[in-house]
Amino acid sequence: MKTILVAVGDGDTAGPVLATAKLAAEKFGGFMECFYPGMGSPMIITGGFGGGMGGGGVVPTELVAGLEREEQQRRDRARAQFNAFMTEHGIPVGGLDGSGGGVAAAWRDDGAMQASEVVGSYGRIFDLICVGRPCKDDAALSLAFVEAALFESGRPVLLAPPKAPASLGGPIVIAWNASTETARCVAFSMPFLAQAERVVVVTVKGGSVTGPEASELARTLKINGIPAEAKDVDAGSRSVGETILAECKSLSAGLLVKGAYTQSRLKQMIFGGATQYILTAAELPVLMAH
């Protein structure tokens, strides 16, 4: 986990995201490459307003210029928060080559590139992508952006909570449902698990697909030198997502490892699901992969 791509918004999410990425970087002596997940250049439409496809109208240049100014202001605010954070914590800021060793950071400015293009494509060469929990107060960090990181990058995603965590220490909880997505996420999480003092593999009764049990995963982790234990939990009247987060709280967990979207994304959007709930309600850092 030496290279971490970090999405820094211009609102209240910036601090918690940077703090979460910093904790991960400190664990592995990592390099944080940070960027503002902007909306891209305004699209100029030549179809006209209210006149149909043949109306011949264009978006007024003043409107385009105004949108571009607003986007630049948001980008400037995000970079200012990045600079202030790195100065406060004494983290050296350098070039994008990551030279210098130890924990270091750099700012990447992609200008007109849309956020999903950066995180979905450029993110593929990083060990880890750190993003904020989808937040209505920060348009740049939308659910669509987070899902682009999950679906398009092929890399693990570290979801930062709304409040900066004090550490990534404490027990690590693995939300085990026997799925391919969760198995992949566990494999990505091995650097974190290898440093953990305690790992609890939690299965919610009735919330798994057909596959190995939590005790079998815990056994495999123990063979790898990881202090793992299994725990089956009854959800009762709660949803699977609620049960997982309640278990994390009761164990004072510092990190949740969770495969993303075992059920289809569309089904979860309509009926709800564990991933959808955790994306919007988690109060601790969550390592996810699809």
C-alpha positions, 0 to 999 in steps of 0.5 A, spaced: 500 500 500 505 504 498 501 509 493 495 512 495 490 516 490 486 521 494 480 525 492 480 531 496 473 535 495 472 542 497 467 542 502 467 539 509 469 532 507 476 534 505 479 534 512 476 527 514 479 524 507 486 527 508 486 524 515 484 517 513 489 517 507 494 519 512 493 514 517 494 509 511 500 512 508 503 512 515 502 504 516 506 503 509 510 509 508 506 511 503 505 516 497 499 520 497 497 523 490 491 528 491 486 531 486 480 535 486 474 530 483 471 536 479 465 536 474 470 537 468 469 542 463 462 545 462 458 541 455 457 546 450 450 544 447 448 547 440 441 544 439 438 551 442 433 552 448 426 550 447 427 550 439 428 543 438 434 540 435 434 545 429 433 551 434 440 553 432 441 556 439 448 555 443 449 556 451 451 563 452 459 564 453 457 568 459 454 562 462 460 557 460 465 562 463 461 563 469 461 555 470 468 555 469 470 560 474 466 556 479 469 550 478 476 553 478 474 556 485 472 549 488 479 546 485 482 552 488 479 551 495 480 543 495 488 545 493 488 550 499 485 545 504 490 540 501 496 545 502 494 547 509 493 539 511 500 537 509 503 543 512 499 542 519 502 535 519 509 536 517 508 532 510 513 534 505 509 536 498 513 534 492 513 532 485 508 526 482 514 521 482 514 520 489 521 521 491 524 522 498 521 516 501 517 515 507 510 519 508 509 524 502 504 527 498 503 531 491 497 535 488 495 533 481 491 538 477 487 534 471 484 541 469 478 539 465 478 531 466 472 529 469 472 525 476 470 519 474 475 519 468 481 520 473 479 515 479 476 510 474 482 510 469 488 513 472 486 509 479 488 503 476 495 504 477 495 505 485 495 500 490 489 504 494 484 509 492 481 513 498 475 517 497 470 520 502 463 517 504 458 520 499 456 526 501 450 531 499 454 537 501 460 536 497 457 535 489 464 532 487 464 526 491 457 523 489 455 516 489 456 515 482 464 518 483 465 512 489 462 507 484 466 509 479 472 508 483 469 501 485 467 498 478 472 501 474 479 502 477 480 494 479 483 497 485 481 497 493 477 503 495 478 506 502 472 510 504 473 515 509 468 517 514 465 524 515 469 525 522 476 524 521 478 517 525 484 517 530 487 511 527 486 505 523 487 501 529 483 497 534 480 490 531 479 489 524 472 487 522 471 483 515 463 482 513 464 475 510 458 473 506 462 468 502 461 472 495 467 473 490 467 480 491 468 479 499 474 474 497 477 479 493 476 485 498 479 480 503 485 479 499 486 486 497 486 487 505 492 483 507 497 488 508 492 491 513 490 484 516 497 483 517 498 489 522 492 487 526 492 485 533 485 482 532 481 480 526 473 478 527 470 475 521 463 477 522 457 473 518 450 475 519 445 469 519 441 469 512 446 475 509 450 470 505 451 466 499 453 459 498 460 458 500 465 457 505 463 459 512 466 465 517 470 459 521 473 457 515 476 464 512 478 465 520 482 458 519 486 460 513 487 467 516 491 464 522 495 460 517 497 466 514 499 469 521 493 473 522 490 473 529 483 471 526 476 469 529 469 468 527 463 470 529 456 469 527 451 474 528 443 474 528 440 480 525 433 480 528 429 486 526 435 490 523 438 490 516 444 486 514 448 493 513 445 495 520 447 489 523 454 489 520 455 497 523 452 495 530 457 489 530 463 494 528 461 499 534 460 494 539 467 491 537 470 498 537 473 496 530 478 501 527 476 498 520 471 494 516 473 490 510 467 489 506 466 486 498 461 491 494 455 490 491 454 482 492 447 483 490 446 487 483 447 495 484 440 496 481 437 491 486 440 495 491 438 502 489 431 500 489 430 495 495 436 497 499 442 492 501 448 492 505 453 496 501 448 501 499 447 502 507 454 502 509 456 507 503 451 512 506 451 510 514 458 508 516 462 512 521 468 508 521 473 507 515 471 502 510 475 498 505 471 496 499 472 492 493 468 489 487 
